[in-house]
Amino acid sequence: MHASCESEEPEPDKEPEAAEVFHASDVPDGSSGSLVATIDGELATCLGWGEADHETGAAADCETVYDIGSVTKPITAAAVLKLQMQGRLRVSDPIDRFFDGVPADKRGVTVRHLLTHTAGLVDALGGDYDPLTRRAMINGALTSELSTRPGARYHYSNLGYSLLAAIIEEASGLGYEEYLAQELFAPAGMTHTGYVLPDWNPGDVAIEYDAQDRPQGRPYDHPWAADGPYWNLRGNGGLLSTAHDMGRWLLALESDRVLDGKAKEELFRPRVLEEPGGDTRYAYGWVVADTPVGTVNWHNGGNGWAYAELGRLPESGAGFFWVTNRYRSAAGGWNLDTLDPSLTERVVERLVDAE
C-alpha cells in the first residue's frame, strides 16, 4: 500500500474509522489499483496498492492514470444537465433538434431516453477500438433497428451515450472533451481527466493486464483518433483519470461548483427499473440501489483489462472510487448478497461506520 501524493485537499482525517476505509487484506494478492474516499465534503483517504507497471515496478498510487470505462457515463450525464442549466438544451428535446434526417421510428427519441437507456437503441455498432467516425456513428444509430419503441423499457446502450456526446457538441459548439474540461473538470479542480487534453506522461498511465496477466498496453496504445477514442467509445467510456481527480469529482457533486441543486436532483432521481421485478433503477448515468446501509448511487465500468467503480452514499455524505488495472476478477465487484464481500461492500460499510 502506498500513501497518497500531496494535494491541496485537507489532510485525511486521522480517526481510525476514516483512516481505515481500505485494508490491504481487502484485495487478493497480486492485484493492483487505486482508491479514494470522501466523507462530509472532505477527502478521507486516497492511496494505491500493487504495481501500475509490472515491467518497471512502478507503484500504483493516488496519481496513477487509469481508463475508468463506463464511469464516463455519469460525467456525460452531468454535462447534459450543465447544458440544460445554461439553457442550451432540455432533456425533453427530441433528437431531431440536433440531427438531420432522423427517421420516423426515432423521432420520438428524446435526450431523456438516451440518458436512461430507454431509447431502444442497440448496445454498440462494433468494438471499442473500431475506427468509427462521428458521422458513421450518427448514421448507424439513425438507421439501426430499434429493439423497443422509445420509452418502453430499459436497454443498456453505449451507442446512446455516444449520441449524447454528439449532442453535447451540437448544443455547446465545442468538442465533447473540450466541453467537459471547460465546464465540468475546471470548476471541480480536476487536471488529470480526459482523453488527450491532459497531455499524459506515459510513466503515469497504468499498463492494463488481462486474466492471464498478459500486458495489454495503455488505453491509447489501441487504435484512437488524434483527438481521443473513436465513436464506439467516445461519450460512453474511455475517459482517463486518477483516484485523486475522481475524489475531486465526488466533492464537486456535493457542492454547487458544477451543478446546482435542481440539476443534481434530476441527475440522481431513480427513473427506470434495470430489470423487470428488479430492485435497482437507472437515473441519469447512475444506478440507484437500496442497500442494507442505505441508498447508494453508483456506476461501474470495465473492458476485461481494467475495472472501476464510482459510488455515493447520499444519506451518509460519503463517496468512493476505486479502479484496478487488472482483469475484474482480481479485485471483485459489486454484490451485496455475496458471502465474501467485495471491495466496494467493505468500503461502503466502513464509510457508513465512519460517518
C-alpha positions in Angstrom: 0.0 0.0 0.0 1.3 3.4 -0.9 0.5 6.8 0.7 -1.3 9.4 -1.2 0.5 12.2 -3.0 0.4 15.7 -1.6 -2.6 17.8 -2.6 -4.5 20.9 -1.9 -7.3 19.0 -0.2 -7.4 18.9 3.7 -5.2 16.3 5.4 -7.1 13.0 5.7 -9.0 12.5 8.9 -6.8 10.6 11.4 -9.7 9.0 13.2 -9.3 5.2 12.8 -12.7 4.8 11.1 -11.8 7.2 8.3 -8.2 6.2 8.0 -9.1 2.5 7.7 -11.5 2.7 4.8 -9.2 0.4 2.9 -7.2 -2.6 4.3 -4.5 -4.5 2.4 -6.4 -7.7 3.1 -9.4 -6.4 1.1 -7.9 -7.4 -2.2 -6.3 -10.6 -3.4 -2.5 -11.0 -3.5 -1.1 -9.7 -6.8 -3.9 -7.2 -7.5 -3.2 -3.6 -8.1 -5.2 -0.3 -8.3 -6.1 2.9 -6.5 -8.9 4.1 -4.3 -10.3 7.4 -2.9 -13.0 8.0 -0.4 -14.7 11.2 0.7 -16.6 12.0 3.9 -18.6 15.1 4.7 -17.1 17.2 1.9 -13.5 16.2 2.6 -11.0 13.7 1.3 -10.8 10.9 3.8 -8.2 8.7 2.1 -6.5 8.4 -1.3 -4.0 5.7 -2.0 -2.8 2.9 -4.3 -1.7 -0.7 -3.9 0.3 -3.0 -6.2 2.0 -2.1 -9.4 0.9 0.2 -12.2 3.5 -1.4 -14.5 5.0 -4.8 -13.8 8.0 -4.3 -16.1 9.2 -1.1 -14.4 7.8 -1.9 -11.0 6.1 1.5 -10.9 3.8 1.6 -7.8 0.1 2.4 -8.2 -0.8 5.5 -6.3 -3.3 8.3 -6.0 -1.9 10.0 -9.1 -1.8 6.9 -11.4 -3.9 7.4 -14.5 -6.4 4.7 -15.5 -9.1 4.0 -18.0 -12.3 4.5 -16.0 -14.5 2.8 -18.6 -18.3 3.4 -18.3 -17.8 5.5 -15.2 -17.6 8.1 -18.1 -21.4 7.9 -18.4 -22.2 9.8 -15.1 -19.8 12.5 -16.4 -21.6 12.7 -19.8 -24.9 12.9 -18.0 -23.6 15.7 -15.8 -22.5 17.6 -19.0 -26.1 17.3 -20.4 -27.6 18.7 -17.3 -25.0 21.5 -17.3 -26.1 22.4 -20.8 -29.7 22.4 -19.6 -28.7 24.8 -16.7 -27.2 27.0 -19.4 -30.4 27.0 -21.5 -28.8 25.3 -24.4 -31.0 22.2 -24.4 -33.7 20.4 -22.5 -33.7 16.7 -21.6 -37.2 16.6 -23.2 -35.8 17.7 -26.6 -36.2 15.1 -29.4 -33.0 14.2 -31.1 -34.2 15.6 -34.4 -33.4 19.0 -32.8 -29.7 18.1 -33.1 -29.5 15.7 -36.1 -30.9 16.0 -39.7 -32.6 13.1 -41.4 -34.0 11.3 -38.3 -36.3 8.6 -39.5 -39.9 8.3 -38.3 -39.3 5.5 -35.9 -36.7 7.6 -33.9 -38.4 11.0 -34.0 -39.9 10.2 -30.6 -36.4 9.6 -29.1 -35.5 12.3 -26.6 -32.4 13.3 -24.7 -34.0 11.8 -21.6 -34.4 8.4 -23.3 -30.7 8.4 -24.2 -29.8 9.3 -20.6 -31.9 6.5 -19.1 -31.1 3.8 -21.8 -34.8 3.7 -22.8 -34.4 4.9 -26.5 -34.4 1.3 -27.7 -31.1 1.6 -29.4 -28.7 -1.3 -29.9 -25.7 -1.5 -27.4 -23.0 -0.7 -29.9 -22.0 -0.6 -33.6 -18.8 -2.6 -33.1 -15.8 -2.9 -30.8 -14.4 -0.2 -28.7 -11.4 0.3 -30.9 -13.1 0.0 -34.3 -12.3 3.2 -36.3 -15.9 4.5 -36.3 -16.2 8.2 -37.2 -18.7 10.6 -35.7 -20.7 10.8 -38.9 -20.8 7.0 -39.2 -21.8 6.6 -35.6 -24.8 9.0 -36.0 -25.8 7.4 -39.3 -25.5 4.0 -37.8 -27.7 5.0 -34.8 -30.3 6.6 -37.0 -30.6 3.6 -39.4 -30.3 0.8 -36.8 -33.4 -1.2 -35.9 -34.9 -0.3 -32.5 -35.3 -3.2 -30.0 -38.3 -1.5 -28.4 -40.3 1.7 -29.0 -38.8 4.7 -27.3 -39.5 4.9 -23.6 -40.9 1.3 -23.4 -38.2 -0.2 -21.3 -34.5 -0.1 -20.1 -32.0 -1.5 -22.6 -28.4 -0.6 -21.9 -26.9 1.2 -24.9 -23.3 2.5 -25.2 -24.4 3.9 -28.6 -27.0 6.1 -26.8 -24.3 7.8 -24.7 -22.1 8.3 -27.9 -25.1 10.1 -29.3 -25.3 12.2 -26.2 -21.6 13.2 -26.7 -22.5 14.3 -30.2 -25.5 16.3 -28.8 -23.2 17.9 -26.3 -21.1 19.1 -29.2 -24.1 20.4 -31.2 -25.5 22.2 -28.2 -22.3 23.7 -26.9 -20.4 24.4 -30.1 -17.3 22.7 -28.5 -15.8 19.3 -28.8 -17.0 16.8 -26.3 -13.8 16.6 -24.3 -13.3 20.4 -24.6 -16.7 21.0 -23.1 -16.1 18.6 -20.2 -12.7 20.2 -19.5 -14.1 23.7 -19.5 -17.5 23.3 -17.8 -17.0 20.3 -15.5 -13.4 19.5 -14.8 -12.0 23.0 -14.4 -14.7 24.0 -11.8 -14.1 20.7 -10.0 -10.3 21.3 -9.9 -9.7 18.2 -12.0 -6.5 18.5 -14.0 -5.8 14.8 -14.9 -9.0 13.7 -16.5 -9.8 13.5 -20.2 -8.8 11.8 -23.5 -5.9 13.8 -24.9 -6.1 17.3 -23.4 -4.1 16.5 -20.2 -1.0 15.6 -22.3 -0.3 12.4 -20.4 3.2 11.5 -19.1 3.3 7.8 -20.2 5.0 6.8 -16.9 1.9 7.9 -15.0 -0.5 5.8 -17.1 -1.2 2.3 -15.8 -0.5 -0.7 -18.1 -3.6 -2.9 -18.3 -3.4 -6.7 -17.8 -5.8 -9.5 -18.9 -6.9 -12.6 -17.0 -3.7 -14.4 -17.8 -1.7 -11.4 -16.5 -0.6 -10.5 -20.0 0.1 -6.8 -20.6 -2.3 -5.1 -23.0 -0.6 -1.7 -23.0 -2.0 1.7 -22.1 -5.5 2.7 -23.3 -4.2 5.0 -26.0 -1.9 2.3 -27.3 -5.0 0.8 -29.0 -6.5 2.5 -32.1 -7.5 6.0 -31.3 -8.2 9.1 -33.4 -6.0 12.1 -33.0 -8.4 13.7 -30.5 -9.3 10.6 -28.5 -11.1 7.3 -28.9 -13.3 6.6 -31.9 -17.0 6.9 -31.6 -17.9 3.4 -30.4 -16.3 4.5 -27.2 -16.5 8.3 -27.0 -19.0 9.6 -24.5 -19.9 6.2 -23.1 -16.4 5.2 -21.9 -12.7 5.5 -22.2 -12.0 8.7 -20.1 -8.7 8.5 -18.3 -8.4 9.8 -14.8 -6.8 9.4 -11.4 -8.2 8.5 -8.0 -7.3 12.0 -6.8 -9.3 13.6 -9.6 -12.2 11.3 -9.1 -12.2 12.3 -5.4 -12.4 15.9 -6.6 -15.4 14.9 -8.8 -17.2 13.4 -5.8 -16.5 16.5 -3.8 -17.8 18.8 -6.6 -21.0 16.8 -6.7 -21.5 17.6 -3.0 -21.2 21.3 -3.8 -22.7 23.7 -6.4 -19.4 24.1 -8.2 -20.5 22.1 -11.3 -24.3 21.6 -11.0 -26.9 23.5 -9.0 -29.3 21.7 -6.6 -32.1 21.3 -9.2 -29.7 19.7 -11.7 -28.3 17.3 -9.1 -31.8 16.3 -8.0 -32.5 15.4 -11.7 -29.2 13.6 -12.1 -29.7 11.2 -9.2 -33.5 10.7 -9.3 -34.3 7.0 -9.9 -36.3 6.6 -13.0 -36.5 3.2 -14.7 -36.1 -0.4 -13.5 -33.0 -2.0 -14.9 -34.8 -5.4 -14.9 -38.5 -6.3 -14.6 -39.2 -7.0 -11.0 -35.7 -5.9 -10.1 -34.6 -3.6 -7.2 -32.3 -1.2 -8.9 -33.2 1.8 -11.0 -31.3 3.9 -13.5 -31.2 7.7 -13.1 -29.2 9.9 -15.5 -25.9 8.0 -15.8 -26.2 6.5 -12.3 -27.7 3.3 -10.9 -29.7 3.8 -7.7 -29.7 0.9 -5.3 -31.4 0.5 -1.9 -29.0 -1.5 0.2 -28.7 -2.6 3.8 -26.7 0.5 4.6 -29.0 3.0 2.7 -29.3 4.4 -0.8 -26.2 4.0 -3.0 -25.7 5.9 -6.3 -23.1 4.1 -8.4 -21.8 3.1 -11.8 -19.1 0.7 -12.9 -17.0 0.2 -16.0 -14.6 -2.3 -17.4 -13.2 -3.8 -20.6 -11.7 -7.1 -19.4 -8.3 -5.5 -18.7 -9.3 -2.7 -16.3 -12.3 -2.2 -13.9 -13.6 0.8 -12.0 -16.5 1.7 -9.6 -17.8 5.1 -8.5 -20.3 5.5 -5.7 -22.1 8.0 -3.5 -23.9 7.4 -0.2 -26.2 10.5 -0.1 -27.6 9.7 3.3 -24.1 9.4 4.8 -22.4 12.2 3.0 -19.8 9.8 1.7 -18.4 8.7 -1.7 -15.8 6.4 -3.1 -14.0 5.5 -6.3 -11.7 2.6 -6.9 -10.0 1.2 -10.0 -7.8 -1.7 -11.0 -5.6 -2.2 -14.0 -6.2 -6.0 -13.7 -8.9 -8.3 -15.0 -12.1 -7.7 -13.0 -11.9 -11.0 -11.0 -8.6 -9.8 -9.5 -10.3 -7.2 -7.3 -14.0 -8.2 -7.1 -17.2 -6.4 -8.0 -20.4 -5.1 -6.6 -22.7 -7.7 -5.0 -24.3 -7.0 -1.6 -25.5 -10.6 -1.3 -22.3 -12.5 -1.5 -20.8 -14.3 1.5 -17.4 -13.0 0.6 -17.8 -9.2 0.5 -16.3 -7.3 -2.4 -14.0 -4.3 -2.0 -17.0 -2.0 -2.7 -19.1 -3.6 0.0 -16.3 -3.2 2.6 -15.6 0.4 1.7 -19.3 1.2 1.8 -19.7 -0.4 5.2 -16.6 1.4 6.6 -17.7 4.8 5.2 -21.1 4.4 6.9 -19.4 3.4 10.2 -17.0 6.4 9.9 -20.0 8.8 9.5 
